[in-house]
Amino acid sequence: MKFFSLLFLVAGILFAQNNEIKTVDYVDINKYAGLWYEIAKIPNKFQNHCIKGTTANYTVTESGEIKVVNSCVDEDGETDKAEGVARVVDKKTNSKLEVSFFSILGWRPVWGDYWIIGLEENYQWAVVGTPSRKYGWILSRTPELNSEALDRIFSILKQNGYNPEDFEFGNQ
């Protein structure tokens, strides 16, 4: 009986470990700031109108917040912009952030997870996920990534419990 209890305990621990999202060890927020091109994403309702040219631009403010400007071209050929703020949640690694695009008189009641789970050493590409795995993005400093980078990114996604086939590639 003790053997089976121990077996279930070990299986539970292994499952829990395999089910966790692992963020990168450290992010230099100032190096992360700047313009990112969206290479691929898990489709979501708040980006349904975007048909091409999706970017994210991050600027570190004097107060330490991160100004976020997401931009894309919609079905009518118009540029759509969404402005928000990001804040670092895990100050030790800077790899867990929250983002808000909704404000009521300066109060932000709604925040979404933004966890950096992959980051090229020179900050040329990034993989962003959430603990629920409902959302995910592949970002790059350039409008395209080579197959070597994509292979590395797909490996990171798989290690974190994502299915790379869930990601939809965009048009830049």
Chimera marker file (.cmm) of the C-alpha trace (Angstrom):
<marker_set name="trace">
<marker id="1" x="0.000" y="0.000" z="0.000" r="1" g="1" b="0" radius="0.5"/>
<marker id="2" x="2.822" y="2.403" z="0.840" r="1" g="1" b="0" radius="0.5"/>
<marker id="3" x="4.442" y="1.616" z="-2.516" r="1" g="1" b="0" radius="0.5"/>
<marker id="4" x="1.332" y="2.749" z="-4.426" r="1" g="1" b="0" radius="0.5"/>
<marker id="5" x="0.995" y="5.883" z="-2.300" r="1" g="1" b="0" radius="0.5"/>
<marker id="6" x="4.619" y="6.738" z="-3.010" r="1" g="1" b="0" radius="0.5"/>
<marker id="7" x="4.137" y="5.973" z="-6.714" r="1" g="1" b="0" radius="0.5"/>
<marker id="8" x="1.127" y="8.321" z="-6.914" r="1" g="1" b="0" radius="0.5"/>
<marker id="9" x="3.014" y="11.022" z="-5.010" r="1" g="1" b="0" radius="0.5"/>
<marker id="10" x="6.008" y="10.811" z="-7.387" r="1" g="1" b="0" radius="0.5"/>
<marker id="11" x="3.697" y="10.760" z="-10.435" r="1" g="1" b="0" radius="0.5"/>
<marker id="12" x="1.855" y="13.810" z="-9.086" r="1" g="1" b="0" radius="0.5"/>
<marker id="13" x="5.094" y="15.711" z="-8.524" r="1" g="1" b="0" radius="0.5"/>
<marker id="14" x="6.371" y="14.857" z="-12.009" r="1" g="1" b="0" radius="0.5"/>
<marker id="15" x="3.068" y="15.881" z="-13.593" r="1" g="1" b="0" radius="0.5"/>
<marker id="16" x="3.046" y="19.180" z="-11.697" r="1" g="1" b="0" radius="0.5"/>
<marker id="17" x="6.634" y="19.892" z="-12.764" r="1" g="1" b="0" radius="0.5"/>
<marker id="18" x="5.874" y="19.101" z="-16.395" r="1" g="1" b="0" radius="0.5"/>
<marker id="19" x="2.767" y="21.272" z="-16.238" r="1" g="1" b="0" radius="0.5"/>
<marker id="20" x="4.568" y="24.443" z="-15.133" r="1" g="1" b="0" radius="0.5"/>
<marker id="21" x="5.568" y="27.253" z="-17.428" r="1" g="1" b="0" radius="0.5"/>
<marker id="22" x="9.268" y="28.033" z="-17.048" r="1" g="1" b="0" radius="0.5"/>
<marker id="23" x="10.260" y="31.617" z="-17.635" r="1" g="1" b="0" radius="0.5"/>
<marker id="24" x="13.741" y="32.733" z="-18.628" r="1" g="1" b="0" radius="0.5"/>
<marker id="25" x="16.266" y="33.296" z="-15.851" r="1" g="1" b="0" radius="0.5"/>
<marker id="26" x="16.558" y="37.058" z="-16.302" r="1" g="1" b="0" radius="0.5"/>
<marker id="27" x="15.328" y="39.859" z="-18.555" r="1" g="1" b="0" radius="0.5"/>
<marker id="28" x="17.051" y="43.231" z="-18.824" r="1" g="1" b="0" radius="0.5"/>
<marker id="29" x="13.928" y="45.361" z="-19.254" r="1" g="1" b="0" radius="0.5"/>
<marker id="30" x="15.859" y="48.186" z="-20.910" r="1" g="1" b="0" radius="0.5"/>
<marker id="31" x="17.253" y="45.781" z="-23.525" r="1" g="1" b="0" radius="0.5"/>
<marker id="32" x="13.797" y="44.223" z="-23.974" r="1" g="1" b="0" radius="0.5"/>
<marker id="33" x="12.241" y="47.640" z="-24.634" r="1" g="1" b="0" radius="0.5"/>
<marker id="34" x="11.783" y="48.739" z="-28.217" r="1" g="1" b="0" radius="0.5"/>
<marker id="35" x="9.964" y="47.507" z="-31.284" r="1" g="1" b="0" radius="0.5"/>
<marker id="36" x="8.954" y="43.849" z="-31.710" r="1" g="1" b="0" radius="0.5"/>
<marker id="37" x="7.276" y="42.268" z="-34.735" r="1" g="1" b="0" radius="0.5"/>
<marker id="38" x="4.651" y="39.633" z="-34.071" r="1" g="1" b="0" radius="0.5"/>
<marker id="39" x="5.723" y="36.535" z="-35.999" r="1" g="1" b="0" radius="0.5"/>
<marker id="40" x="3.004" y="34.222" z="-34.693" r="1" g="1" b="0" radius="0.5"/>
<marker id="41" x="0.338" y="34.000" z="-32.012" r="1" g="1" b="0" radius="0.5"/>
<marker id="42" x="-2.320" y="31.755" z="-30.618" r="1" g="1" b="0" radius="0.5"/>
<marker id="43" x="-5.442" y="33.326" z="-32.143" r="1" g="1" b="0" radius="0.5"/>
<marker id="44" x="-7.403" y="35.435" z="-29.664" r="1" g="1" b="0" radius="0.5"/>
<marker id="45" x="-10.506" y="37.597" z="-29.735" r="1" g="1" b="0" radius="0.5"/>
<marker id="46" x="-8.783" y="40.914" z="-29.075" r="1" g="1" b="0" radius="0.5"/>
<marker id="47" x="-6.610" y="40.577" z="-32.202" r="1" g="1" b="0" radius="0.5"/>
<marker id="48" x="-9.234" y="39.120" z="-34.566" r="1" g="1" b="0" radius="0.5"/>
<marker id="49" x="-9.410" y="42.357" z="-36.566" r="1" g="1" b="0" radius="0.5"/>
<marker id="50" x="-5.644" y="42.407" z="-37.265" r="1" g="1" b="0" radius="0.5"/>
<marker id="51" x="-4.722" y="41.106" z="-40.699" r="1" g="1" b="0" radius="0.5"/>
<marker id="52" x="-1.080" y="42.213" z="-41.000" r="1" g="1" b="0" radius="0.5"/>
<marker id="53" x="1.723" y="44.354" z="-39.674" r="1" g="1" b="0" radius="0.5"/>
<marker id="54" x="1.268" y="43.542" z="-35.988" r="1" g="1" b="0" radius="0.5"/>
<marker id="55" x="3.910" y="45.066" z="-33.732" r="1" g="1" b="0" radius="0.5"/>
<marker id="56" x="4.463" y="45.815" z="-30.066" r="1" g="1" b="0" radius="0.5"/>
<marker id="57" x="6.540" y="48.741" z="-28.883" r="1" g="1" b="0" radius="0.5"/>
<marker id="58" x="7.708" y="48.885" z="-25.257" r="1" g="1" b="0" radius="0.5"/>
<marker id="59" x="9.101" y="51.999" z="-23.586" r="1" g="1" b="0" radius="0.5"/>
<marker id="60" x="10.382" y="52.094" z="-20.002" r="1" g="1" b="0" radius="0.5"/>
<marker id="61" x="9.082" y="55.214" z="-18.275" r="1" g="1" b="0" radius="0.5"/>
<marker id="62" x="10.800" y="57.236" z="-15.545" r="1" g="1" b="0" radius="0.5"/>
<marker id="63" x="8.436" y="55.686" z="-12.977" r="1" g="1" b="0" radius="0.5"/>
<marker id="64" x="9.602" y="52.195" z="-13.978" r="1" g="1" b="0" radius="0.5"/>
<marker id="65" x="6.374" y="51.246" z="-15.729" r="1" g="1" b="0" radius="0.5"/>
<marker id="66" x="6.515" y="50.002" z="-19.273" r="1" g="1" b="0" radius="0.5"/>
<marker id="67" x="4.409" y="51.839" z="-21.829" r="1" g="1" b="0" radius="0.5"/>
<marker id="68" x="2.963" y="49.393" z="-24.365" r="1" g="1" b="0" radius="0.5"/>
<marker id="69" x="1.747" y="50.342" z="-27.833" r="1" g="1" b="0" radius="0.5"/>
<marker id="70" x="0.382" y="47.470" z="-29.898" r="1" g="1" b="0" radius="0.5"/>
<marker id="71" x="-0.323" y="48.209" z="-33.536" r="1" g="1" b="0" radius="0.5"/>
<marker id="72" x="-1.717" y="46.354" z="-36.548" r="1" g="1" b="0" radius="0.5"/>
<marker id="73" x="-3.428" y="46.892" z="-39.879" r="1" g="1" b="0" radius="0.5"/>
<marker id="74" x="-7.112" y="45.928" z="-39.836" r="1" g="1" b="0" radius="0.5"/>
<marker id="75" x="-9.467" y="44.604" z="-42.543" r="1" g="1" b="0" radius="0.5"/>
<marker id="76" x="-10.121" y="48.148" z="-43.818" r="1" g="1" b="0" radius="0.5"/>
<marker id="77" x="-6.415" y="48.876" z="-44.253" r="1" g="1" b="0" radius="0.5"/>
<marker id="78" x="-6.442" y="51.221" z="-41.260" r="1" g="1" b="0" radius="0.5"/>
<marker id="79" x="-3.793" y="51.187" z="-38.549" r="1" g="1" b="0" radius="0.5"/>
<marker id="80" x="-5.256" y="50.212" z="-35.194" r="1" g="1" b="0" radius="0.5"/>
<marker id="81" x="-3.375" y="50.999" z="-31.987" r="1" g="1" b="0" radius="0.5"/>
<marker id="82" x="-3.942" y="49.849" z="-28.436" r="1" g="1" b="0" radius="0.5"/>
<marker id="83" x="-2.058" y="51.606" z="-25.645" r="1" g="1" b="0" radius="0.5"/>
<marker id="84" x="-1.458" y="50.033" z="-22.284" r="1" g="1" b="0" radius="0.5"/>
<marker id="85" x="0.982" y="49.523" z="-19.465" r="1" g="1" b="0" radius="0.5"/>
<marker id="86" x="3.060" y="46.624" z="-18.265" r="1" g="1" b="0" radius="0.5"/>
<marker id="87" x="4.483" y="46.070" z="-14.819" r="1" g="1" b="0" radius="0.5"/>
<marker id="88" x="7.069" y="43.598" z="-13.603" r="1" g="1" b="0" radius="0.5"/>
<marker id="89" x="5.617" y="41.028" z="-11.201" r="1" g="1" b="0" radius="0.5"/>
<marker id="90" x="8.770" y="39.010" z="-10.497" r="1" g="1" b="0" radius="0.5"/>
<marker id="91" x="11.414" y="41.618" z="-9.672" r="1" g="1" b="0" radius="0.5"/>
<marker id="92" x="14.131" y="38.986" z="-9.246" r="1" g="1" b="0" radius="0.5"/>
<marker id="93" x="14.006" y="37.813" z="-12.872" r="1" g="1" b="0" radius="0.5"/>
<marker id="94" x="11.874" y="40.464" z="-14.634" r="1" g="1" b="0" radius="0.5"/>
<marker id="95" x="10.494" y="37.586" z="-16.719" r="1" g="1" b="0" radius="0.5"/>
<marker id="96" x="6.958" y="37.661" z="-15.305" r="1" g="1" b="0" radius="0.5"/>
<marker id="97" x="4.974" y="40.742" z="-16.165" r="1" g="1" b="0" radius="0.5"/>
<marker id="98" x="1.352" y="41.813" z="-16.272" r="1" g="1" b="0" radius="0.5"/>
<marker id="99" x="-0.174" y="43.984" z="-18.988" r="1" g="1" b="0" radius="0.5"/>
<marker id="100" x="-3.294" y="46.144" z="-18.880" r="1" g="1" b="0" radius="0.5"/>
<marker id="101" x="-5.059" y="47.840" z="-21.776" r="1" g="1" b="0" radius="0.5"/>
<marker id="102" x="-8.159" y="48.829" z="-19.780" r="1" g="1" b="0" radius="0.5"/>
<marker id="103" x="-8.313" y="51.916" z="-17.596" r="1" g="1" b="0" radius="0.5"/>
<marker id="104" x="-11.108" y="53.669" z="-15.713" r="1" g="1" b="0" radius="0.5"/>
<marker id="105" x="-9.982" y="57.165" z="-14.705" r="1" g="1" b="0" radius="0.5"/>
<marker id="106" x="-6.421" y="55.907" z="-14.304" r="1" g="1" b="0" radius="0.5"/>
<marker id="107" x="-7.401" y="52.788" z="-12.364" r="1" g="1" b="0" radius="0.5"/>
<marker id="108" x="-6.538" y="49.499" z="-14.071" r="1" g="1" b="0" radius="0.5"/>
<marker id="109" x="-8.768" y="46.712" z="-12.729" r="1" g="1" b="0" radius="0.5"/>
<marker id="110" x="-7.834" y="44.162" z="-15.410" r="1" g="1" b="0" radius="0.5"/>
<marker id="111" x="-4.343" y="42.741" z="-15.874" r="1" g="1" b="0" radius="0.5"/>
<marker id="112" x="-3.166" y="39.851" z="-18.034" r="1" g="1" b="0" radius="0.5"/>
<marker id="113" x="-0.131" y="37.638" z="-17.570" r="1" g="1" b="0" radius="0.5"/>
<marker id="114" x="2.841" y="38.190" z="-19.880" r="1" g="1" b="0" radius="0.5"/>
<marker id="115" x="5.549" y="35.652" z="-19.117" r="1" g="1" b="0" radius="0.5"/>
<marker id="116" x="8.762" y="35.600" z="-21.130" r="1" g="1" b="0" radius="0.5"/>
<marker id="117" x="9.520" y="31.897" z="-21.628" r="1" g="1" b="0" radius="0.5"/>
<marker id="118" x="12.115" y="32.233" z="-24.360" r="1" g="1" b="0" radius="0.5"/>
<marker id="119" x="14.597" y="34.973" z="-25.179" r="1" g="1" b="0" radius="0.5"/>
<marker id="120" x="17.474" y="34.964" z="-27.635" r="1" g="1" b="0" radius="0.5"/>
<marker id="121" x="20.685" y="36.029" z="-25.889" r="1" g="1" b="0" radius="0.5"/>
<marker id="122" x="20.954" y="39.250" z="-27.933" r="1" g="1" b="0" radius="0.5"/>
<marker id="123" x="17.238" y="39.985" z="-27.547" r="1" g="1" b="0" radius="0.5"/>
<marker id="124" x="16.545" y="39.308" z="-31.226" r="1" g="1" b="0" radius="0.5"/>
<marker id="125" x="13.474" y="37.120" z="-30.562" r="1" g="1" b="0" radius="0.5"/>
<marker id="126" x="11.218" y="36.336" z="-27.635" r="1" g="1" b="0" radius="0.5"/>
<marker id="127" x="8.555" y="33.795" z="-26.740" r="1" g="1" b="0" radius="0.5"/>
<marker id="128" x="5.737" y="35.034" z="-24.526" r="1" g="1" b="0" radius="0.5"/>
<marker id="129" x="3.225" y="32.809" z="-22.776" r="1" g="1" b="0" radius="0.5"/>
<marker id="130" x="0.743" y="32.630" z="-19.942" r="1" g="1" b="0" radius="0.5"/>
<marker id="131" x="0.326" y="30.056" z="-17.151" r="1" g="1" b="0" radius="0.5"/>
<marker id="132" x="-2.986" y="28.929" z="-18.678" r="1" g="1" b="0" radius="0.5"/>
<marker id="133" x="-1.367" y="28.462" z="-22.107" r="1" g="1" b="0" radius="0.5"/>
<marker id="134" x="-4.446" y="30.154" z="-23.583" r="1" g="1" b="0" radius="0.5"/>
<marker id="135" x="-2.279" y="32.921" z="-25.038" r="1" g="1" b="0" radius="0.5"/>
<marker id="136" x="1.120" y="32.913" z="-26.672" r="1" g="1" b="0" radius="0.5"/>
<marker id="137" x="3.231" y="35.035" z="-28.983" r="1" g="1" b="0" radius="0.5"/>
<marker id="138" x="6.445" y="34.713" z="-30.948" r="1" g="1" b="0" radius="0.5"/>
<marker id="139" x="8.135" y="38.104" z="-31.301" r="1" g="1" b="0" radius="0.5"/>
<marker id="140" x="11.158" y="39.229" z="-33.289" r="1" g="1" b="0" radius="0.5"/>
<marker id="141" x="13.165" y="42.390" z="-33.803" r="1" g="1" b="0" radius="0.5"/>
<marker id="142" x="12.852" y="41.719" z="-37.546" r="1" g="1" b="0" radius="0.5"/>
<marker id="143" x="9.745" y="40.917" z="-39.630" r="1" g="1" b="0" radius="0.5"/>
<marker id="144" x="10.976" y="37.355" z="-40.280" r="1" g="1" b="0" radius="0.5"/>
<marker id="145" x="12.791" y="34.568" z="-38.427" r="1" g="1" b="0" radius="0.5"/>
<marker id="146" x="15.005" y="31.899" z="-39.959" r="1" g="1" b="0" radius="0.5"/>
<marker id="147" x="14.262" y="28.195" z="-39.598" r="1" g="1" b="0" radius="0.5"/>
<marker id="148" x="17.009" y="27.705" z="-36.994" r="1" g="1" b="0" radius="0.5"/>
<marker id="149" x="15.430" y="30.303" z="-34.699" r="1" g="1" b="0" radius="0.5"/>
<marker id="150" x="11.958" y="28.838" z="-35.257" r="1" g="1" b="0" radius="0.5"/>
<marker id="151" x="13.212" y="25.340" z="-34.416" r="1" g="1" b="0" radius="0.5"/>
<marker id="152" x="14.623" y="26.661" z="-31.128" r="1" g="1" b="0" radius="0.5"/>
<marker id="153" x="11.368" y="28.524" z="-30.398" r="1" g="1" b="0" radius="0.5"/>
<marker id="154" x="9.228" y="25.452" z="-31.145" r="1" g="1" b="0" radius="0.5"/>
<marker id="155" x="11.401" y="23.469" z="-28.742" r="1" g="1" b="0" radius="0.5"/>
<marker id="156" x="10.812" y="26.081" z="-26.013" r="1" g="1" b="0" radius="0.5"/>
<marker id="157" x="7.075" y="25.993" z="-26.686" r="1" g="1" b="0" radius="0.5"/>
<marker id="158" x="6.973" y="22.186" z="-26.424" r="1" g="1" b="0" radius="0.5"/>
<marker id="159" x="9.041" y="22.216" z="-23.206" r="1" g="1" b="0" radius="0.5"/>
<marker id="160" x="6.427" y="24.561" z="-21.732" r="1" g="1" b="0" radius="0.5"/>
<marker id="161" x="3.438" y="22.458" z="-22.702" r="1" g="1" b="0" radius="0.5"/>
<marker id="162" x="2.414" y="24.430" z="-25.788" r="1" g="1" b="0" radius="0.5"/>
<marker id="163" x="1.577" y="22.863" z="-29.137" r="1" g="1" b="0" radius="0.5"/>
<marker id="164" x="3.456" y="24.886" z="-31.789" r="1" g="1" b="0" radius="0.5"/>
<marker id="165" x="0.691" y="24.000" z="-34.263" r="1" g="1" b="0" radius="0.5"/>
<marker id="166" x="-1.685" y="26.196" z="-32.210" r="1" g="1" b="0" radius="0.5"/>
<marker id="167" x="0.306" y="29.243" z="-33.336" r="1" g="1" b="0" radius="0.5"/>
<marker id="168" x="-0.873" y="31.157" z="-36.371" r="1" g="1" b="0" radius="0.5"/>
<marker id="169" x="1.790" y="32.954" z="-38.410" r="1" g="1" b="0" radius="0.5"/>
<marker id="170" x="0.998" y="36.552" z="-39.339" r="1" g="1" b="0" radius="0.5"/>
<marker id="171" x="1.848" y="38.741" z="-42.294" r="1" g="1" b="0" radius="0.5"/>
<marker id="172" x="4.280" y="41.560" z="-41.879" r="1" g="1" b="0" radius="0.5"/>
<link id1="1" id2="2" r="1" g="1" b="0" radius="0.2"/>
<link id1="2" id2="3" r="1" g="1" b="0" radius="0.2"/>
<link id1="3" id2="4" r="1" g="1" b="0" radius="0.2"/>
<link id1="4" id2="5" r="1" g="1" b="0" radius="0.2"/>
<link id1="5" id2="6" r="1" g="1" b="0" radius="0.2"/>
<link id1="6" id2="7" r="1" g="1" b="0" radius="0.2"/>
<link id1="7" id2="8" r="1" g="1" b="0" radius="0.2"/>
<link id1="8" id2="9" r="1" g="1" b="0" radius="0.2"/>
<link id1="9" id2="10" r="1" g="1" b="0" radius="0.2"/>
<link id1="10" id2="11" r="1" g="1" b="0" radius="0.2"/>
<link id1="11" id2="12" r="1" g="1" b="0" radius="0.2"/>
<link id1="12" id2="13" r="1" g="1" b="0" radius="0.2"/>
<link id1="13" id2="14" r="1" g="1" b="0" radius="0.2"/>
<link id1="14" id2="15" r="1" g="1" b="0" radius="0.2"/>
<link id1="15" id2="16" r="1" g="1" b="0" radius="0.2"/>
<link id1="16" id2="17" r="1" g="1" b="0" radius="0.2"/>
<link id1="17" id2="18" r="1" g="1" b="0" radius="0.2"/>
<link id1="18" id2="19" r="1" g="1" b="0" radius="0.2"/>
<link id1="19" id2="20" r="1" g="1" b="0" radius="0.2"/>
<link id1="20" id2="21" r="1" g="1" b="0" radius="0.2"/>
<link id1="21" id2="22" r="1" g="1" b="0" radius="0.2"/>
<link id1="22" id2="23" r="1" g="1" b="0" radius="0.2"/>
<link id1="23" id2="24" r="1" g="1" b="0" radius="0.2"/>
<link id1="24" id2="25" r="1" g="1" b="0" radius="0.2"/>
<link id1="25" id2="26" r="1" g="1" b="0" radius="0.2"/>
<link id1="26" id2="27" r="1" g="1" b="0" radius="0.2"/>
<link id1="27" id2="28" r="1" g="1" b="0" radius="0.2"/>
<link id1="28" id2="29" r="1" g="1" b="0" radius="0.2"/>
<link id1="29" id2="30" r="1" g="1" b="0" radius="0.2"/>
<link id1="30" id2="31" r="1" g="1" b="0" radius="0.2"/>
<link id1="31" id2="32" r="1" g="1" b="0" radius="0.2"/>
<link id1="32" id2="33" r="1" g="1" b="0" radius="0.2"/>
<link id1="33" id2="34" r="1" g="1" b="0" radius="0.2"/>
<link id1="34" id2="35" r="1" g="1" b="0" radius="0.2"/>
<link id1="35" id2="36" r="1" g="1" b="0" radius="0.2"/>
<link id1="36" id2="37" r="1" g="1" b="0" radius="0.2"/>
<link id1="37" id2="38" r="1" g="1" b="0" radius="0.2"/>
<link id1="38" id2="39" r="1" g="1" b="0" radius="0.2"/>
<link id1="39" id2="40" r="1" g="1" b="0" radius="0.2"/>
<link id1="40" id2="41" r="1" g="1" b="0" radius="0.2"/>
<link id1="41" id2="42" r="1" g="1" b="0" radius="0.2"/>
<link id1="42" id2="43" r="1" g="1" b="0" radius="0.2"/>
<link id1="43" id2="44" r="1" g="1" b="0" radius="0.2"/>
<link id1="44" id2="45" r="1" g="1" b="0" radius="0.2"/>
<link id1="45" id2="46" r="1" g="1" b="0" radius="0.2"/>
<link id1="46" id2="47" r="1" g="1" b="0" radius="0.2"/>
<link id1="47" id2="48" r="1" g="1" b="0" radius="0.2"/>
<link id1="48" id2="49" r="1" g="1" b="0" radius="0.2"/>
<link id1="49" id2="50" r="1" g="1" b="0" radius="0.2"/>
<link id1="50" id2="51" r="1" g="1" b="0" radius="0.2"/>
<link id1="51" id2="52" r="1" g="1" b="0" radius="0.2"/>
<link id1="52" id2="53" r="1" g="1" b="0" radius="0.2"/>
<link id1="53" id2="54" r="1" g="1" b="0" radius="0.2"/>
<link id1="54" id2="55" r="1" g="1" b="0" radius="0.2"/>
<link id1="55" id2="56" r="1" g="1" b="0" radius="0.2"/>
<link id1="56" id2="57" r="1" g="1" b="0" radius="0.2"/>
<link id1="57" id2="58" r="1" g="1" b="0" radius="0.2"/>
<link id1="58" id2="59" r="1" g="1" b="0" radius="0.2"/>
<link id1="59" id2="60" r="1" g="1" b="0" radius="0.2"/>
<link id1="60" id2="61" r="1" g="1" b="0" radius="0.2"/>
<link id1="61" id2="62" r="1" g="1" b="0" radius="0.2"/>
<link id1="62" id2="63" r="1" g="1" b="0" radius="0.2"/>
<link id1="63" id2="64" r="1" g="1" b="0" radius="0.2"/>
<link id1="64" id2="65" r="1" g="1" b="0" radius="0.2"/>
<link id1="65" id2="66" r="1" g="1" b="0" radius="0.2"/>
<link id1="66" id2="67" r="1" g="1" b="0" radius="0.2"/>
<link id1="67" id2="68" r="1" g="1" b="0" radius="0.2"/>
<link id1="68" id2="69" r="1" g="1" b="0" radius="0.2"/>
<link id1="69" id2="70" r="1" g="1" b="0" radius="0.2"/>
<link id1="70" id2="71" r="1" g="1" b="0" radius="0.2"/>
<link id1="71" id2="72" r="1" g="1" b="0" radius="0.2"/>
<link id1="72" id2="73" r="1" g="1" b="0" radius="0.2"/>
<link id1="73" id2="74" r="1" g="1" b="0" radius="0.2"/>
<link id1="74" id2="75" r="1" g="1" b="0" radius="0.2"/>
<link id1="75" id2="76" r="1" g="1" b="0" radius="0.2"/>
<link id1="76" id2="77" r="1" g="1" b="0" radius="0.2"/>
<link id1="77" id2="78" r="1" g="1" b="0" radius="0.2"/>
<link id1="78" id2="79" r="1" g="1" b="0" radius="0.2"/>
<link id1="79" id2="80" r="1" g="1" b="0" radius="0.2"/>
<link id1="80" id2="81" r="1" g="1" b="0" radius="0.2"/>
<link id1="81" id2="82" r="1" g="1" b="0" radius="0.2"/>
<link id1="82" id2="83" r="1" g="1" b="0" radius="0.2"/>
<link id1="83" id2="84" r="1" g="1" b="0" radius="0.2"/>
<link id1="84" id2="85" r="1" g="1" b="0" radius="0.2"/>
<link id1="85" id2="86" r="1" g="1" b="0" radius="0.2"/>
<link id1="86" id2="87" r="1" g="1" b="0" radius="0.2"/>
<link id1="87" id2="88" r="1" g="1" b="0" radius="0.2"/>
<link id1="88" id2="89" r="1" g="1" b="0" radius="0.2"/>
<link id1="89" id2="90" r="1" g="1" b="0" radius="0.2"/>
<link id1="90" id2="91" r="1" g="1" b="0" radius="0.2"/>
<link id1="91" id2="92" r="1" g="1" b="0" radius="0.2"/>
<link id1="92" id2="93" r="1" g="1" b="0" radius="0.2"/>
<link id1="93" id2="94" r="1" g="1" b="0" radius="0.2"/>
<link id1="94" id2="95" r="1" g="1" b="0" radius="0.2"/>
<link id1="95" id2="96" r="1" g="1" b="0" radius="0.2"/>
<link id1="96" id2="97" r="1" g="1" b="0" radius="0.2"/>
<link id1="97" id2="98" r="1" g="1" b="0" radius="0.2"/>
<link id1="98" id2="99" r="1" g="1" b="0" radius="0.2"/>
<link id1="99" id2="100" r="1" g="1" b="0" radius="0.2"/>
<link id1="100" id2="101" r="1" g="1" b="0" radius="0.2"/>
<link id1="101" id2="102" r="1" g="1" b="0" radius="0.2"/>
<link id1="102" id2="103" r="1" g="1" b="0" radius="0.2"/>
<link id1="103" id2="104" r="1" g="1" b="0" radius="0.2"/>
<link id1="104" id2="105" r="1" g="1" b="0" radius="0.2"/>
<link id1="105" id2="106" r="1" g="1" b="0" radius="0.2"/>
<link id1="106" id2="107" r="1" g="1" b="0" radius="0.2"/>
<link id1="107" id2="108" r="1" g="1" b="0" radius="0.2"/>
<link id1="108" id2="109" r="1" g="1" b="0" radius="0.2"/>
<link id1="109" id2="110" r="1" g="1" b="0" radius="0.2"/>
<link id1="110" id2="111" r="1" g="1" b="0" radius="0.2"/>
<link id1="111" id2="112" r="1" g="1" b="0" radius="0.2"/>
<link id1="112" id2="113" r="1" g="1" b="0" radius="0.2"/>
<link id1="113" id2="114" r="1" g="1" b="0" radius="0.2"/>
<link id1="114" id2="115" r="1" g="1" b="0" radius="0.2"/>
<link id1="115" id2="116" r="1" g="1" b="0" radius="0.2"/>
<link id1="116" id2="117" r="1" g="1" b="0" radius="0.2"/>
<link id1="117" id2="118" r="1" g="1" b="0" radius="0.2"/>
<link id1="118" id2="119" r="1" g="1" b="0" radius="0.2"/>
<link id1="119" id2="120" r="1" g="1" b="0" radius="0.2"/>
<link id1="120" id2="121" r="1" g="1" b="0" radius="0.2"/>
<link id1="121" id2="122" r="1" g="1" b="0" radius="0.2"/>
<link id1="122" id2="123" r="1" g="1" b="0" radius="0.2"/>
<link id1="123" id2="124" r="1" g="1" b="0" radius="0.2"/>
<link id1="124" id2="125" r="1" g="1" b="0" radius="0.2"/>
<link id1="125" id2="126" r="1" g="1" b="0" radius="0.2"/>
<link id1="126" id2="127" r="1" g="1" b="0" radius="0.2"/>
<link id1="127" id2="128" r="1" g="1" b="0" radius="0.2"/>
<link id1="128" id2="129" r="1" g="1" b="0" radius="0.2"/>
<link id1="129" id2="130" r="1" g="1" b="0" radius="0.2"/>
<link id1="130" id2="131" r="1" g="1" b="0" radius="0.2"/>
<link id1="131" id2="132" r="1" g="1" b="0" radius="0.2"/>
<link id1="132" id2="133" r="1" g="1" b="0" radius="0.2"/>
<link id1="133" id2="134" r="1" g="1" b="0" radius="0.2"/>
<link id1="134" id2="135" r="1" g="1" b="0" radius="0.2"/>
<link id1="135" id2="136" r="1" g="1" b="0" radius="0.2"/>
<link id1="136" id2="137" r="1" g="1" b="0" radius="0.2"/>
<link id1="137" id2="138" r="1" g="1" b="0" radius="0.2"/>
<link id1="138" id2="139" r="1" g="1" b="0" radius="0.2"/>
<link id1="139" id2="140" r="1" g="1" b="0" radius="0.2"/>
<link id1="140" id2="141" r="1" g="1" b="0" radius="0.2"/>
<link id1="141" id2="142" r="1" g="1" b="0" radius="0.2"/>
<link id1="142" id2="143" r="1" g="1" b="0" radius="0.2"/>
<link id1="143" id2="144" r="1" g="1" b="0" radius="0.2"/>
<link id1="144" id2="145" r="1" g="1" b="0" radius="0.2"/>
<link id1="145" id2="146" r="1" g="1" b="0" radius="0.2"/>
<link id1="146" id2="147" r="1" g="1" b="0" radius="0.2"/>
<link id1="147" id2="148" r="1" g="1" b="0" radius="0.2"/>
<link id1="148" id2="149" r="1" g="1" b="0" radius="0.2"/>
<link id1="149" id2="150" r="1" g="1" b="0" radius="0.2"/>
<link id1="150" id2="151" r="1" g="1" b="0" radius="0.2"/>
<link id1="151" id2="152" r="1" g="1" b="0" radius="0.2"/>
<link id1="152" id2="153" r="1" g="1" b="0" radius="0.2"/>
<link id1="153" id2="154" r="1" g="1" b="0" radius="0.2"/>
<link id1="154" id2="155" r="1" g="1" b="0" radius="0.2"/>
<link id1="155" id2="156" r="1" g="1" b="0" radius="0.2"/>
<link id1="156" id2="157" r="1" g="1" b="0" radius="0.2"/>
<link id1="157" id2="158" r="1" g="1" b="0" radius="0.2"/>
<link id1="158" id2="159" r="1" g="1" b="0" radius="0.2"/>
<link id1="159" id2="160" r="1" g="1" b="0" radius="0.2"/>
<link id1="160" id2="161" r="1" g="1" b="0" radius="0.2"/>
<link id1="161" id2="162" r="1" g="1" b="0" radius="0.2"/>
<link id1="162" id2="163" r="1" g="1" b="0" radius="0.2"/>
<link id1="163" id2="164" r="1" g="1" b="0" radius="0.2"/>
<link id1="164" id2="165" r="1" g="1" b="0" radius="0.2"/>
<link id1="165" id2="166" r="1" g="1" b="0" radius="0.2"/>
<link id1="166" id2="167" r="1" g="1" b="0" radius="0.2"/>
<link id1="167" id2="168" r="1" g="1" b="0" radius="0.2"/>
<link id1="168" id2="169" r="1" g="1" b="0" radius="0.2"/>
<link id1="169" id2="170" r="1" g="1" b="0" radius="0.2"/>
<link id1="170" id2="171" r="1" g="1" b="0" radius="0.2"/>
<link id1="171" id2="172" r="1" g="1" b="0" radius="0.2"/>
</marker_set>
